[in-house]
Each structure stands twice: as structure tokens, then as C-alpha cells.
Amino acid sequence: MYNQELRPQKELVLCEDGSNTLFSKEFDEPYHSTKDGALHESLEKYVKPAFGIKKEFESLTILDICFGLGYNTFATLYYIKQNNLKTKVHILSPEFDEDLVRSLSTFSFPPEFGFLKPIIKAISENLFYEDEQFKIEILLGDARESVPKIEEQIDVIYQDAFSPTHNPLLWTKEFFADMAKISKTDTILTTYSTAASVRLGLYENGFYIFIHRAELMRYSTVASMKMLEGFEYVDMELKKVRNPTARSFRDEEIKIGK
Ligand SMILES: C[S@@+](CC[C@H](N)C(=O)[O-])C[C@H]1O[C@@H](n2cnc3c(N)ncnc32)[C@H](O)[C@@H]1O
């Protein structure tokens, strides 16, 4: 059941894949692409490329930026169950909207997440869940403060903040530097953004850039600390020559409103 009183700054939106998302009045943006669909987008742009690359791993530590409705985290668990994987997963997810997370036990998630009800309830009550296979921690507060404090080494980053136009501080070269500091030599990052400024910020922090294509979906970006086989490589040096005015987002310029 959707409870408008719990989310006065948000409106429920039905996506084209039949899953629900919210529209944030504060950020003037939906939480997911309503065309691609919340569940479809999480699976195709985030979970499948990540698990395709990391399929041999027995355990994965994932940084999910930011938790929002939790689709990327829950789609990860759904994918693991669907594919009968034994992968142990530890998910760390910054989020500053505590009321939203606490309201998720009453959100109308798609039927695919039905088996996750006890986990969703635990997260909305305790902001934490743990069993033998999964550990999920909500890092309550500003991601710009919580990410530099992370002590774990991260295998996979889901970069799913509101767009650079509406939430630029979560897309800057400096924020990507904080992510690079907790990355391994083979960390991968998946994101819906294909913006040149975003890709440059990642590239300037040592990530190789690739295009990810999925069916019935706009293409997206996979970034990796090491060269990947089987993905369409984007030559950023060539991009810089062709687009000499493109620049990564910088904290300082955003703060002074440039
Ligand atoms: C696009 S939504 C994330 C959707 C989410 N990945 C999902 O699958 O449901 C962006 C989220 O970032 C959160 N957010 C925005 N700025 C933040 C910040 N500086 N620190 C922590 N959370 C932030 C918002 O509250 C919102 O829940």
C-alpha cells in the first residue's frame, strides 16, 4: 500500500515495465527511468553487467549509491536467487533520506521481490540485514561524508544518484576519487549515465570506460579499473580530442555555482 503521508515530497509513478517508482519533487526527477522501468533498469544496467563480469567471485562487496527505494540492492538478491548463485554479498549503501528507507516496508514492490519481504522489513526497521549469504548496511547520512569513511575494499559500485543536473556533487572527479581509494585493481562501476563529464571524471581516476548495451534499453556505462574483454571500449583520449571543451564535474565549481 502506498502511503502518501509518509512521502509528502514524492509521488508514486508506474513505469513501463509494470514496476513502481517515485518522483522526487525535491530533486525534480523520478528515482528510475520510467521508460526503462525500475526493476528492468536495475537488472539490466546494474546487476547483470556486474555479475556477468564478476561471475567467478565467491564473495562480493558492493557499494550501492544511493539506496533510494533499494531496487539495485533487491534486484541483486533477486538475480542471485534466480540464478541459484552461492555468491556471498555485502552491500554498503549510503542514503540520507531515513524516512524513505523506513517507509519501504509498505512500498508496492514488483512480485519478483515477494520473497524479499522479511529482508525489506528488517532494512526499514533496522537499516541493516544479515544472514549467512547477505549483509546489507544502510550508511545513513550524506554519501560525500560516508564514502571516505568506508574501510572495506569494494568489488562493484552501482552509481545511481539523481542526474548530474540535479545532484552534481555525487558525480564529481573528487567523489569518484573517494570511490577509487576504496577500489581494488579490478573494481567495476555500473551507471546509467553516459555523459562525457561523468565518464571523464571516472577516467581521470583510473577507470577504463565501456559502453553497455542491453535489450529494450538505452545504452549505459560500465567503468573498470582493469581492461575488460567483450565490452565496447571508449577511447577517452580520442573523446578529449574530439570534444576539447568537455570537462569533469569539480566540487569547487559546483559549490561556487559555476
Ligand atoms: C535516483 S535515487 C536512487 C535509486 C536507487 N538506487 C534505487 O534503485 O531505488 C537517488 C537517491 O540518492 C539519495 N541522495 C541524494 N543525495 C544524497 C547524498 N548526498 N547522500 C546520500 N543520499 C543522497 C536520494 O535521497 C535518493 O534516494
The ligand as a Tripos MOL2 file, in Angstrom:
@<TRIPOS>MOLECULE
LIG
   27    29     1     0     0
SMALL
NO_CHARGES

@<TRIPOS>ATOM
      1 C1         17.9880    8.0140   -8.0560 C.3       1 LIG1
      2 S1         17.7020    7.7120   -6.3810 S.3       1 LIG1
      3 C2         18.4630    6.1220   -6.0990 C.3       1 LIG1
      4 C3         17.6160    4.9750   -6.5880 C.3       1 LIG1
      5 C4         18.0660    3.6580   -6.0130 C.3       1 LIG1
      6 N1         19.3800    3.2800   -6.4770 N.3       1 LIG1
      7 C5         17.0670    2.5700   -6.3130 C.2       1 LIG1
      8 O1         17.4280    1.6220   -7.0240 O.co2     1 LIG1
      9 O2         15.9370    2.6540   -5.8370 O.co2     1 LIG1
     10 C6         18.8880    8.7700   -5.5770 C.3       1 LIG1
     11 C7         18.9000    8.6730   -4.0560 C.3       1 LIG1
     12 O3         20.0040    9.4310   -3.6010 O.3       1 LIG1
     13 C8         19.6750   10.0000   -2.3470 C.3       1 LIG1
     14 N2         20.6420   11.0840   -2.1400 N.ar      1 LIG1
     15 C9         20.7640   12.2350   -2.8560 C.ar      1 LIG1
     16 N3         21.8470   12.9410   -2.4470 N.ar      1 LIG1
     17 C10        22.4050   12.2150   -1.4440 C.ar      1 LIG1
     18 C11        23.5410   12.4150   -0.6250 C.ar      1 LIG1
     19 N4         24.3240   13.4900   -0.7600 N.pl3     1 LIG1
     20 N5         23.8340   11.4780    0.2940 N.ar      1 LIG1
     21 C12        23.0450   10.3680    0.4580 C.ar      1 LIG1
     22 N6         21.9510   10.1420   -0.2970 N.ar      1 LIG1
     23 C13        21.6400   11.0410   -1.2390 C.ar      1 LIG1
     24 C14        18.2430   10.4290   -2.5200 C.3       1 LIG1
     25 O4         17.6070   10.5800   -1.2630 O.3       1 LIG1
     26 C15        17.6860    9.2560   -3.3450 C.3       1 LIG1
     27 O5         17.1140    8.2990   -2.5060 O.3       1 LIG1
@<TRIPOS>BOND
     1     1     2 1
     2     2     3 1
     3     2    10 1
     4     3     4 1
     5     4     5 1
     6     5     6 1
     7     5     7 1
     8     7     8 2
     9     7     9 1
    10    10    11 1
    11    11    12 1
    12    11    26 1
    13    12    13 1
    14    13    14 1
    15    13    24 1
    16    14    15 ar
    17    14    23 ar
    18    15    16 ar
    19    16    17 ar
    20    17    18 ar
    21    17    23 ar
    22    18    19 1
    23    18    20 ar
    24    20    21 ar
    25    21    22 ar
    26    22    23 ar
    27    24    25 1
    28    24    26 1
    29    26    27 1
@<TRIPOS>SUBSTRUCTURE
     1 LIG1         1 GROUP 0 **** ****
